[in-house]
């Protein structure tokens, strides 16, 4: 077998193996997306405050000058 044909076949095989590995990781990521979405929602719900503290009403400069 000529050396050039051998190099072409080896390069094509490496590209094919790379494409298969990429496809496998892509399919793994797609299949785990619902699990990740559920975990993300659980963490988001756990870190948000349960009840909001009302902010005090802000007065204007005119209100401050009439009080003082």
C-alpha positions in Angstrom: 0.0 0.0 0.0 1.5 3.4 -0.9 2.4 5.7 1.9 0.1 8.5 0.6 -2.9 6.3 0.6 -2.1 5.0 4.0 -1.8 8.6 5.4 -5.1 9.5 3.8 -6.8 6.5 5.3 -5.4 7.2 8.8 -6.4 10.8 8.6 -9.9 9.9 7.5 -10.2 7.4 10.3 -9.1 9.9 12.9 -11.6 12.4 11.5 -14.3 9.8 11.7 -13.4 8.9 15.3 -13.4 12.6 16.2 -16.9 13.0 14.6 -18.2 10.0 16.5 -16.9 11.3 19.8 -18.4 14.7 19.2 -21.7 13.1 18.3 -21.6 10.9 21.4 -21.0 14.0 23.7 -23.7 16.0 21.9 -26.2 13.2 22.4 -25.2 12.9 26.0 -25.7 16.6 26.6 -29.1 16.5 24.9 -30.2 13.5 27.0 -29.1 15.2 30.2 -30.7 18.5 29.5 -34.0 17.8 31.5 -31.9 16.7 34.5 -29.8 19.9 34.3 -33.0 22.0 33.9 -34.5 20.4 37.0 -31.4 20.9 39.1 -31.1 24.5 38.0 -34.7 25.2 39.0 -34.2 23.5 42.4 -31.1 25.6 43.1 -32.8 28.8 41.8 -35.8 28.2 44.1 -33.5 27.4 47.1 -31.5 30.6 46.7 -34.3 33.2 46.2 -35.6 34.9 49.3 -38.9 33.5 50.5 -40.7 36.9 51.1 -39.7 40.3 50.0 -39.0 43.1 52.4 -41.0 46.2 51.6 -38.8 49.1 50.7 -39.4 52.3 52.7 -41.1 55.1 50.9 -38.6 57.7 49.7 -39.4 61.3 50.2 -38.4 64.2 48.0 -36.0 67.0 48.9 -38.9 69.3 49.4 -40.3 66.9 52.1 -36.9 66.9 53.8 -36.6 70.7 53.8 -40.1 71.1 55.3 -39.4 68.7 58.2 -36.0 70.3 59.1 
